[in-house]
């Protein structure tokens, strides 16, 4: 199982109870297919940087969950046919330790010998 992060921008005409109901249905979909919710947040109503359709604001929701790759296809299909979703994005979350290792440049043998020679 991999850890995924999904951000949804919902239409601003949705009331708070409707947003909560939508979030619960999404959590049930994830849990129903063997996934496990790690974190779920409703970021709330925010102004968009550019209009989507005729909307200038949207309701942001965030999910972090463990799931098999097959679940992503089902979620993507559900998000594409839902009328209340303006945008969605799902990414594979990387472990912090993996990102720190990727940032550190590896020393090559030539660089190590030149550093040793400069110290002498």
Secondary structure, 3 states (H helix, E strand, C coil): CEEEEEEEEEECCCCHHHHHHHHHHHHHHHHHCCCEEEEEEEEEEEEEEEEECCEEEEEEEEEEEEECHHHHHHHHHHHHHCCCEEEEEEEECCCHHHHHHHHCCCCCHHHHHHHHHHHC
